[in-house]
Amino acid sequence: MMAPMQTENSDRLSFRSALWLAVALSLGAAVSLGITRFAYALMLPPMRADLGWSYTLAGAMNTANALGYLLGALATPLLLRRLEPGALLLAGSVLATLFMALSGFFVAPAPLLAQRLFAGVASALVFVTGGLLAARLGSVHARRSGLLLGLYYGGAGWGISASALLVPAVLARAPGPHAWAWAWWALAGVCALATAVLRWPVRVLRGLGAAPAAAAANASRPQQTPASTHDPASEKMAGTASDAASLRWRRLAPALAGYTLFGVGYIGYMTFVVALLREQGASGTAVTVFYALLGLAVLLSSRIWAGLLDRAKGGGALALLNALLGVATVLPALTAWWPVVLASGLLFGGVFLSVVASTTALVRHNLPPARWALGISAFTIVFAVGQIVGPTVVGWIADGPGGLARGLVFSACALWLGALLAARQKPLGQVTT
């Protein structure tokens, strides 16, 4: 049933138009990750100095954000039963904008933790539904789906680069004792502009009529008989629908475990690398250049890894990218030599969002369209679990002997272990029962 739909929609939507839609849709990733989560790395040093935080408390702020992300990921499949993904994406983006703005009105830890929690919920709504719409767009031009998915996830680079340029400039000019509050408000303004642009790809993709999200919602809606809730395509792989569905998830266990450890490892770098650079004596200008180049590398990564995402049906892409991230993460912990530090940021930015794209590609390669929403949500959930663990553990390590450098060594080890686990993932169609 998918082939006629893809042919019809391909006729209605040229590849050039699909590219522009993917770029516009990537602003969802810019809001949900690039700004709502990763801009915090730039805010951490001035907030910690102003408010007297320990590294454990500073890490807990991103742990709260990751917990909210997990709650949002759990809620998304339920909300998709009542709302189409485009409407949910726009609602999440509006909420993320609101909670970013509210973060500038508090100085006590409890309300700031709450704001990070609620911003995490909103960002998950944006990121999961944006990934689902990107998968829908990829199904229209299936042979170039890796590039379209990469463009969406690489959109976090827009948010990272914008934050790198905006936050230091605002901090340098903002009045009052809590200058960082103005930076939160400026970032909220950028989120509001991105939300306005997102209305265009949502409207166009709604009109295409390709609806894996609706199919997924219908498949997950409770019916009168238990068997009706299972994926019919799985019945071809095992004796019963329930056995087949559970077998599919068991077969994805290596990739899910590897992706969990990706969440543990990468977030330590993205939370604390700016603080480490400032401890090593990097100037504000140097930090701006480092973070802006990291964001630029994220944008370029969609082109770099598109072919790999199209070819890798199993966990090979996830394993390779995790291993490279481990190298990027450990470099600033070993040396403060600026060329190596810049290389670390460029390598990290050029890889880490493509890890996320690799799991969406894995879902598309191995699950039927009716399972795409469930598959993307499953990977998002384990990703969030890893992110809950990572920042607080790295912060706790950083408060002890060895400081932030030792914390980043822990992050690198988590990424390398994740690579070993992901390498064991085989394409589902090649696994015998």
Steps between C-alpha positions, in 0.01 A plus 500: 500500500793736555638491146206671326488759775871577463466531122202731527661722762833507314312640202344767721822592684832547320822406676603866511176586677559209737844639584355840589230335708765299685699817568190680632401195704852492645409809704308256719829331586653846547235583761478164675873421521717783370344766722276342766771256608844587365496875559516414869872417462560869428277608788658266756825693575336840573207344687731280709722797586202725582294246695778301667409161353702181533563299185257239631219758514603640163478150353167442672353782292557298184393183679166672568481597136567140397237370744248736343612378160430141609152594624431679173621203297271269698206735449552555128351170372194557720458856374537383140176306543316830523724748317679479168881539527517847346260648755689333783832631368373860493346469845825364641701777338273767651536340844879472465511872418292581808712295740824640361368851572387406852851377586613862511267588788639268771822465699409226750595144399151348539312717246794487258498121523125507431547721195767266364265206561206660316725619217615139463141379465432758231823426313415129480164581344681706238785261436301176473227645279759683291684172447173336401430772244857468372445126457180581311693738277767235450240247386406734214859487367611168649834482317611830655337451838836496680573854387151625590517341845850638550387850409227483762719376782788722392270794563614493861812666361295811417407526865853431627661757271231760569547445874879528468468837330208635702569402862849655541384819328201531733706419810749772407230768472226395741441722804451391860653235726335205319605573143440138400122557531511722191665219308209266583255759369701554182508125436124484554461765231698285255275203586193712426634592155579135424149399606351744251708351216404144597141565401597470132644143494223384731236630260665348191568161656146483631379541143712219358272236640782264601403406851728255679425688821127445467560136418719468806240665720229269368723200553562596862136583585338235725252279318247236604740206455862488622632370168377809316754724675801321348685577181360274224833500317660330798276195455712402200806468724358288786211275591283767663476878473594552865803270478615675181463849646694413816765324291550816294574703812735230636684509171541876532646467853867553396413824318279618785778429753760674285272801462441516875875526556517764228257703712719449807821598325421781261303712749797524737700668224219730390427603860852562628742554212460879506557505877814289449630738234445798729685315780788441257520874434315533168373852432140587430583551133670161482197330656269674251713380208517147641125468553405671173729265306352204684155612386622551144639146499157373609345668197755344264467157656178427312694489174800317642310200636200481264642209300583303813147542633356378170726191490520388863201278575631380837698663781817573303432873464410540868816312604735700278354836599506414873867404474589826326311698763701330772821626334361854473386497863829388652723749313429813714554289812850409380626838378412870492698555177263709292529322162413169669210661687362644174541160333301349787213742448495455123507119529234497770273737309551306180387175661266523797168594336565242229488239777141608558428490128648148483233368737219649292659342192523170691129521579412572137717214374370239745143585600183546293358854474229421755780447756709807419352722772537225759856427387610864505342541843678189634839634397409844633410349838828312546684810375327701773584240766867531411481878516346482847800307628777683314501863623464428871761222497749714308428793732552281806831374358602859419445607860760242607869446418580545134222751438322540169777326306432174684128544440557519125715184513198323653283634216744372238506154657119487494502586129758232418302237690191610308691451175588142595138419581359665187743306282311183600175627342404307185232598248173341612443333169829315527438357847364147507237398752 
